[in-house]
Amino acid sequence: MKIPLMLGFTINGSASLVGLGVLAVIGFVLVIIVANFFSVWIRAMFSGAKVKFTELIALRLRSVPVGLIVDMRITAVKSGIPLTIDDLSTHYLAGGSIEMVVQALIAARKAGIHLEFDRACAIDLATKGTGKTVLEAVKTSVNPKVIDCPAPSSGRTTIDGVAKDGIVVKAKARVTVRTNLDRFVGGATEETIIARVGEGIVTTIGSSDSYKIVLENPDRISKTVLDKALDSNTAFEILSIDIADVDVGENVGAKLQAEQAEANKLIAQAHAEVRRAAAVATEQEMVARVAEMRARVVEAEAQVPMAMAEAFRAGNLGIMDYYKMKNVQADTNMRDSIAGGGSGGPSKQG
């Protein structure tokens, strides 16, 4: 009878030891958790932004900085923005800056601008790597900023346009814009605003009949450019376009006319050279033809003695006829010599 009692006592004792061990492990884990998260938990509780230990443990398991997330939630809740731990940790894991998002939401709330958390996160991710922040976008929406046109980084100081009278007009504009948070994600940037304003200025100057009209009414440029709705599909809303400086440049029309006249002169000279070359070629061709005709005459004259000899042999020409012909030739040469139209020498034919 003693053996079963001893066995039962041994089994009960082992179970008690195992239970105590489990309780000790659980207690040790609880002590570690409390040691790690108690200060954060107590800070959140007294700040009115209560968090659960399970949420803190989940943040640690996801390698998210617990203190940063809790502090940002406390800041948001204290400002009247009910953000949760999951909202902040999700944006942090997406690569965003929760500090900038929370500060932007607070700034928008203070300024009376409706900005949702998801949109703020989208803007924050869109501006990542651009040197800009969502907080800057909100501040620009509250306090408009001025953009120089042309941009100083372009290396140009003015935007040049040519009026219809050929005079260059140089203008410099200052564009006042504010951020349009609804179109900030996917909207065109400042470079697009500058390009559109520059195009509008050049178009307005080019449509003016005279540079004097532009100088007399610089606001005409502003009104014309504003009427074109240049801020469509951009991240900004144009409030005003002010012409800061207008100056007169060179007379491009006269310069172009002078260059055109010079080009026309060169073309005319080229055409004249072509005609001269054609005339020279024709002259040379005529000289060649004259030489050819002279050769034919010499050839024909060479046939005369041969024909006369043939006439003598055939009996068609007598000696008296020959002498009569020679006398006629001598008389003709004499008359030419007296008139000054010939050499006066006797003919050597025969």
MOHUDA-V292677 format. One record per residue. RES is the residue in one small letter. SS is DSSP state (H for helix, E for strand, L for the rest). PHI is phi as a letter, one per 30 degrees, with the letter a starting at -180 (* if undefined). D_FIRST is the distance of its C-alpha to the first C-alpha in Angstrom with 1 decimal. Layout:
RES_SS_PHI_D_FIRST ; RES_SS_PHI_D_FIRST
//
This chain:
m_L_*_0.0 ; k_H_d_3.8 ; i_H_d_5.6 ; p_H_e_6.1 ; l_H_d_6.9 ; m_H_d_9.1 ; l_H_d_10.6 ; g_H_d_11.5 ; f_H_d_12.9 ; t_H_d_14.9 ; i_H_d_16.3 ; n_H_d_17.4 ; g_H_d_18.9 ; s_H_d_20.9 ; a_H_d_22.2 ; s_H_d_23.4 ; l_H_d_25.1 ; v_H_d_26.8 ; g_H_d_27.9 ; l_H_d_29.3 ; g_H_d_31.1 ; v_H_d_32.7 ; l_H_d_33.7 ; a_H_d_35.2 ; v_H_d_37.2 ; i_H_d_38.4 ; g_H_d_39.4 ; f_H_d_41.2 ; v_H_d_43.1 ; l_H_d_44.1 ; v_H_d_45.3 ; i_H_d_47.4 ; i_H_d_48.8 ; v_H_d_49.7 ; a_H_d_51.2 ; n_H_d_53.4 ; f_H_c_54.5 ; f_H_d_54.2 ; s_H_d_57.7 ; v_H_d_59.2 ; w_H_d_57.2 ; i_H_d_58.2 ; r_H_d_61.8 ; a_H_d_61.9 ; m_H_d_60.3 ; f_H_d_62.8 ; s_L_c_65.7 ; g_L_i_65.0 ; a_L_b_64.0 ; k_L_d_60.3 ; v_L_b_58.3 ; k_L_c_54.7 ; f_H_d_52.3 ; t_H_d_51.8 ; e_H_d_55.6 ; l_H_d_55.7 ; i_H_d_52.9 ; a_H_d_54.7 ; l_H_d_57.9 ; r_H_d_56.3 ; l_H_d_54.8 ; r_L_d_58.3 ; s_L_h_59.9 ; v_L_c_62.0 ; p_L_d_62.9 ; v_H_d_60.9 ; g_H_d_63.0 ; l_H_d_66.3 ; i_H_d_65.1 ; v_H_d_63.8 ; d_H_d_67.0 ; m_H_d_69.2 ; r_H_d_67.3 ; i_H_d_67.7 ; t_H_d_71.4 ; a_H_d_71.9 ; v_H_d_70.1 ; k_H_d_72.0 ; s_L_c_75.2 ; g_L_i_74.2 ; i_L_c_73.2 ; p_L_d_69.8 ; l_L_c_68.6 ; t_L_c_65.0 ; i_H_d_62.9 ; d_H_d_63.0 ; d_H_e_66.9 ; l_H_d_67.3 ; s_H_d_64.8 ; t_H_d_66.2 ; h_H_d_69.7 ; y_H_d_68.6 ; l_H_d_66.9 ; a_L_d_70.2 ; g_L_j_72.0 ; g_L_d_73.7 ; s_L_c_74.2 ; i_H_d_72.4 ; e_H_d_74.2 ; m_H_d_77.6 ; v_H_d_76.4 ; v_H_d_75.1 ; q_H_d_78.2 ; a_H_d_80.4 ; l_H_d_78.6 ; i_H_d_79.1 ; a_H_d_82.8 ; a_H_d_83.4 ; r_H_d_81.8 ; k_H_d_83.9 ; a_L_d_87.0 ; g_L_i_86.3 ; i_L_c_85.9 ; h_L_d_83.4 ; l_L_b_81.3 ; e_L_d_78.0 ; f_H_d_75.2 ; d_H_d_75.3 ; r_H_d_79.1 ; a_H_d_78.7 ; c_H_d_76.1 ; a_H_d_78.5 ; i_H_d_81.3 ; d_H_d_79.2 ; l_H_d_78.3 ; a_H_d_81.9 ; t_L_d_83.3 ; k_L_d_80.8 ; g_L_i_82.8 ; t_L_c_86.2 ; g_L_i_86.3 ; k_L_c_86.1 ; t_L_b_83.3 ; v_H_d_82.4 ; l_H_d_83.1 ; e_H_d_86.6 ; a_H_d_87.1 ; v_H_d_86.2 ; k_H_d_88.4 ; t_H_d_91.3 ; s_H_d_90.8 ; v_H_d_91.2 ; n_L_c_93.8 ; p_L_e_96.1 ; k_E_c_97.2 ; v_E_c_100.5 ; i_E_c_100.9 ; d_E_d_104.0 ; c_E_b_105.9 ; p_L_d_106.4 ; a_L_d_103.3 ; p_H_e_104.0 ; s_H_d_101.8 ; s_H_d_104.2 ; g_L_i_106.9 ; r_L_c_109.4 ; t_L_c_110.8 ; t_L_b_112.6 ; i_E_c_112.5 ; d_E_c_115.9 ; g_E_b_117.7 ; v_E_c_121.2 ; a_L_d_123.3 ; k_L_d_125.8 ; d_L_d_128.6 ; g_L_i_127.0 ; i_E_c_125.9 ; v_E_d_122.4 ; v_E_c_120.5 ; k_E_c_117.6 ; a_E_b_114.9 ; k_E_b_111.7 ; a_E_c_109.3 ; r_E_b_106.3 ; v_E_c_103.7 ; t_E_c_101.5 ; v_E_b_98.2 ; r_E_b_94.9 ; t_E_d_91.6 ; n_L_c_90.9 ; l_H_d_87.1 ; d_H_d_87.1 ; r_H_c_88.9 ; f_L_d_87.6 ; v_L_d_85.2 ; g_L_i_87.4 ; g_L_d_90.7 ; a_E_d_93.5 ; t_L_c_93.6 ; e_H_d_96.3 ; e_H_e_98.1 ; t_H_d_98.8 ; i_H_e_100.2 ; i_H_d_102.5 ; a_H_d_103.7 ; r_H_d_104.4 ; v_H_d_106.3 ; g_H_d_108.3 ; e_H_d_109.2 ; g_H_d_110.3 ; i_H_d_112.5 ; v_H_d_114.2 ; t_H_d_114.8 ; t_H_d_116.3 ; i_H_d_118.6 ; g_H_d_119.6 ; s_L_d_120.6 ; s_L_d_122.8 ; d_L_d_126.5 ; s_L_b_127.2 ; y_H_d_125.3 ; k_H_d_127.1 ; i_H_d_125.1 ; v_H_d_121.8 ; l_H_d_123.1 ; e_H_d_124.4 ; n_L_b_121.2 ; p_L_d_118.1 ; d_H_d_116.0 ; r_H_d_117.1 ; i_H_d_114.7 ; s_H_d_111.8 ; k_H_d_112.5 ; t_H_d_113.0 ; v_H_d_109.8 ; l_H_d_107.7 ; d_L_d_109.0 ; k_L_d_107.5 ; a_L_h_103.8 ; l_L_d_102.8 ; d_L_c_99.3 ; s_L_d_98.2 ; n_L_i_95.0 ; t_E_c_94.5 ; a_L_d_91.9 ; f_E_b_94.5 ; e_E_c_96.9 ; i_E_d_100.4 ; l_E_c_101.7 ; s_E_a_105.1 ; i_E_b_107.2 ; d_E_c_109.6 ; i_E_d_112.4 ; a_E_d_112.3 ; d_E_a_115.3 ; v_E_b_118.1 ; d_E_b_120.6 ; v_E_c_123.4 ; g_E_c_123.2 ; e_E_d_125.7 ; n_E_d_128.0 ; v_H_d_126.2 ; g_H_d_128.6 ; a_H_d_131.6 ; k_H_d_129.7 ; l_H_d_128.7 ; q_H_d_132.3 ; a_H_d_133.7 ; e_H_d_131.2 ; q_H_d_132.2 ; a_H_d_135.8 ; e_H_d_135.3 ; a_H_d_133.4 ; n_H_d_136.2 ; k_H_d_138.8 ; l_H_d_136.9 ; i_H_d_136.7 ; a_H_d_140.5 ; q_H_d_141.2 ; a_H_d_139.2 ; h_H_d_141.1 ; a_H_d_144.4 ; e_H_d_143.4 ; v_H_d_142.7 ; r_H_d_146.1 ; r_H_d_147.8 ; a_H_d_146.2 ; a_H_d_147.2 ; a_H_d_150.8 ; v_H_d_150.9 ; a_H_d_149.7 ; t_H_d_152.4 ; e_H_d_155.0 ; q_H_d_154.1 ; e_H_d_154.2 ; m_H_d_157.7 ; v_H_e_158.9 ; a_H_d_157.7 ; r_H_d_159.4 ; v_H_d_162.7 ; a_H_d_162.6 ; e_H_d_162.0 ; m_H_d_165.0 ; r_H_d_167.2 ; a_H_d_166.3 ; r_H_d_167.3 ; v_H_d_170.6 ; v_H_e_171.3 ; e_H_d_170.5 ; a_H_d_172.9 ; e_H_d_175.6 ; a_H_d_175.2 ; q_H_d_176.1 ; v_H_d_179.5 ; p_H_e_181.4 ; m_H_d_180.0 ; a_H_d_181.2 ; m_H_d_184.6 ; a_H_d_185.0 ; e_H_d_184.0 ; a_H_d_186.6 ; f_H_d_189.3 ; r_H_d_188.4 ; a_H_d_188.4 ; g_L_i_191.8 ; n_L_d_190.4 ; l_L_b_191.2 ; g_L_c_194.6 ; i_H_d_195.5 ; m_H_d_197.3 ; d_H_d_194.3 ; y_H_d_192.2 ; y_H_d_194.7 ; k_H_d_194.9 ; m_H_d_191.1 ; k_H_d_191.2 ; n_H_d_193.9 ; v_H_d_191.8 ; q_H_d_188.8 ; a_H_d_190.9 ; d_H_d_192.3 ; t_H_d_188.9 ; n_H_d_187.6 ; m_H_d_190.7 ; r_H_d_190.1 ; d_H_d_186.4 ; s_H_d_187.4 ; i_H_d_189.9 ; a_H_d_187.3 ; g_L_i_184.8 ; g_L_c_182.3 ; g_L_b_182.6 ; s_L_d_183.0 ; g_L_i_186.8 ; g_L_d_186.6 ; p_L_d_188.0 ; s_L_d_185.7 ; k_L_c_184.7 ; q_L_d_184.0 ; g_L_j_186.0
//
